[in-house]
Amino acid sequence: MNLVIDIGNTRTKYSVCTENEVVKTVSVDTFSTALISTLKQEYEGLDSAILSSVKDYPDELKVALTGQFDPFIELNATTPLPVENCYESNETLGKDRIAAIVGAFELYPKTNVLVIDAGTAITYDLLTAEGKYLGGNISPGLEMRFKALNQFTGKLPKVEKGVIKQLIGKTTEQAIRAGVQHGMVFEVDHAITSFKENYNNLKVIMTGGDAEFFDNKLKNSFFVHFNLTSIGLNRILQHNGETK
């Protein structure tokens, strides 16, 4: 069995996987070395691990993972992938982005796929039917937009997302909420339409913490896969075992 650890900007997730299935996914504040022992006792044959992190993490965690898993892979710009990476600045490519693309490749092989990850940032990444990752776009996420209006203006309040039924707001709070939330919906819908105009039979996958926000709001159809990154990391781990 495989242990998949995904340390993101705002949350950490770990998954226990078989060769073809995500058995369990849990969100935690931090992934501790003590948790490794607990998981190895709970899951017999938990021998392989992969770690993806977009920020620094304690050295002792890497030491523990290296010592207790074989193989242990720390995803980086040189890690072999089952897709062709056409990105021109691999050192700055978010590990969560490439993992999600590999997840899309695993779920929908030989298909043009647009992966939209709605998290701290909202990212758009394109995988072709030939298995080529072409790159994508990065835009501020929902919470980031609310914070920016508050932090970079003198008087606008910090507003939380909520239900909006009207197109325009009649108070400043309503106007911010309508502007941010409608703006994101308009952006994502137009982006999907534009990608579909350029890539035939395009499947659209939505993932990330704010994926549910778009439910019943977009004109374009999409599939939600909350474990897409875990699926991709598990596939990368398997690929590296195959290529040894």
LONUDO-66579 format. One line per 4 residues: number of its first residue (from 1); their letters; for each residue y, x, z of C-alpha. Coordinates in steps of 0.25 Angstrom, whole numbers, always signed. Example, Ala and Ser with C-alpha at 12.3 -4.5 7.8 and 13.67 -1.06 7.14 Angstrom:
BEGIN
1) AS) -18:+49:+31 | -4:+55:+29
% end
This chain:
BEGIN
1) MNLV) +0:+0:+0 | +14:+4:-2 | +27:+4:+7 | +40:+2:-1
5) IDIG) +53:+4:+7 | +66:+0:+0 | +79:+4:+8 | +91:-3:+2
9) NTRT) +106:-3:+5 | +105:-15:+15 | +90:-17:+18 | +77:-10:+18
13) KYSV) +64:-16:+13 | +50:-11:+14 | +38:-17:+7 | +23:-15:+8
17) CTEN) +16:-16:-6 | +3:-15:-12 | +2:-10:-26 | +7:-23:-33
21) EVVK) +13:-31:-22 | +24:-31:-11 | +16:-35:+2 | +28:-35:+12
25) TVSV) +43:-33:+11 | +51:-31:+24 | +66:-29:+25 | +70:-19:+37
29) DTFS) +83:-13:+42 | +76:+1:+41 | +63:+6:+37 | +58:+14:+49
33) TALI) +47:+25:+50 | +40:+16:+61 | +39:+5:+50 | +30:+14:+42
37) STLK) +19:+15:+53 | +20:+0:+55 | +18:-3:+40 | +6:+7:+38
41) QEYE) -1:+1:+50 | +1:-13:+44 | -3:-10:+30 | -15:-1:+27
45) GLDS) -14:+8:+15 | +1:+8:+16 | +2:+23:+10 | +13:+23:-1
49) AILS) +28:+21:+1 | +41:+21:-7 | +55:+22:-2 | +67:+17:-9
53) SVKD) +81:+19:-2 | +95:+17:-7 | +100:+24:+6 | +97:+36:+16
57) YPDE) +85:+33:+25 | +80:+41:+37 | +72:+54:+34 | +61:+51:+43
61) LKVA) +58:+38:+35 | +55:+47:+23 | +47:+57:+31 | +38:+45:+37
65) LTGQ) +36:+39:+23 | +33:+52:+17 | +23:+55:+28 | +16:+42:+28
69) FDPF) +15:+38:+14 | +9:+44:+2 | +15:+43:-8 | +29:+40:-2
73) IELN) +40:+39:-13 | +55:+39:-10 | +61:+33:-22 | +71:+41:-29
77) ATTP) +77:+44:-43 | +65:+53:-47 | +54:+43:-43 | +45:+40:-55
81) LPVE) +46:+25:-59 | +38:+16:-67 | +50:+12:-75 | +59:+21:-84
85) NCYE) +72:+23:-77 | +84:+24:-87 | +95:+24:-76 | +104:+36:-78
89) SNET) +107:+39:-63 | +94:+38:-56 | +99:+45:-44 | +109:+34:-41
93) LGKD) +99:+23:-45 | +96:+13:-34 | +82:+14:-29 | +81:-1:-27
97) RIAA) +86:-3:-41 | +75:+5:-48 | +64:+0:-38 | +68:-14:-42
101) IVGA) +67:-11:-57 | +53:-5:-54 | +50:-18:-47 | +54:-26:-59
105) FELY) +46:-17:-68 | +34:-20:-59 | +36:-35:-59 | +40:-37:-74
109) PKTN) +35:-26:-83 | +39:-25:-97 | +51:-34:-94 | +66:-33:-95
113) VLVI) +70:-35:-80 | +84:-36:-74 | +83:-33:-59 | +95:-38:-50
117) DAGT) +95:-33:-36 | +105:-41:-28 | +107:-33:-15 | +118:-24:-10
121) AITY) +121:-22:-24 | +117:-30:-36 | +109:-22:-46 | +105:-25:-60
125) DLLT) +94:-17:-66 | +87:-18:-79 | +72:-14:-82 | +68:-16:-97
129) AEGK) +54:-21:-102 | +51:-6:-106 | +52:-2:-91 | +65:+5:-92
133) YLGG) +76:+3:-81 | +89:+4:-88 | +98:+3:-76 | +107:-9:-71
137) NISP) +120:-13:-64 | +125:-13:-49 | +134:-23:-43 | +139:-26:-29
141) GLEM) +129:-36:-22 | +133:-49:-15 | +136:-43:-1 | +143:-31:-7
145) RFKA) +153:-41:-14 | +156:-49:-2 | +159:-36:+6 | +167:-30:-5
149) LNQF) +177:-42:-5 | +179:-40:+10 | +180:-25:+10 | +189:-23:-2
153) TGKL) +199:-34:+1 | +209:-36:+12 | +206:-50:+16 | +193:-56:+9
157) PKVE) +182:-59:+20 | +168:-55:+20 | +160:-66:+15 | +145:-69:+15
161) KGVI) +137:-75:+4 | +134:-89:+5 | +132:-102:-3 | +143:-106:-13
165) KQLI) +143:-118:-21 | +157:-117:-28 | +161:-108:-39 | +174:-105:-32
169) GKTT) +178:-103:-17 | +189:-111:-10 | +190:-101:+1 | +191:-85:+1
173) EQAI) +177:-85:+7 | +171:-94:-3 | +178:-87:-14 | +172:-74:-10
177) RAGV) +158:-80:-9 | +159:-87:-22 | +165:-75:-29 | +155:-65:-24
181) QHGM) +142:-74:-26 | +146:-81:-39 | +150:-67:-44 | +137:-61:-41
185) VFEV) +130:-73:-48 | +138:-72:-60 | +136:-57:-61 | +121:-58:-59
189) DHAI) +120:-70:-69 | +128:-63:-80 | +121:-49:-78 | +107:-56:-80
193) TSFK) +112:-63:-92 | +118:-50:-98 | +105:-43:-95 | +97:-54:-102
197) ENYN) +106:-53:-114 | +102:-38:-116 | +87:-38:-111 | +77:-49:-116
201) NLKV) +68:-57:-107 | +75:-51:-95 | +69:-54:-81 | +78:-54:-70
205) IMTG) +74:-50:-56 | +83:-52:-43 | +80:-44:-31 | +88:-40:-18
209) GDAE) +94:-46:-6 | +103:-56:-13 | +93:-60:-24 | +92:-74:-18
213) FFDN) +107:-76:-19 | +105:-78:-34 | +95:-89:-33 | +99:-101:-41
217) KLKN) +112:-94:-44 | +109:-87:-57 | +108:-93:-71 | +98:-82:-75
221) SFFV) +84:-83:-69 | +79:-71:-61 | +67:-67:-52 | +69:-63:-38
225) HFNL) +60:-51:-32 | +64:-47:-19 | +53:-36:-18 | +57:-30:-32
229) TSIG) +61:-17:-26 | +49:-16:-17 | +40:-19:-30 | +47:-8:-37
233) LNRI) +46:+2:-26 | +31:-1:-25 | +29:+1:-40 | +37:+14:-40
237) LQHN) +28:+19:-28 | +15:+15:-37 | +21:+22:-49 | +23:+35:-42
241) GETK) +8:+34:-37 | +4:+32:-51 | +12:+43:-57 | +7:+54:-47
% end
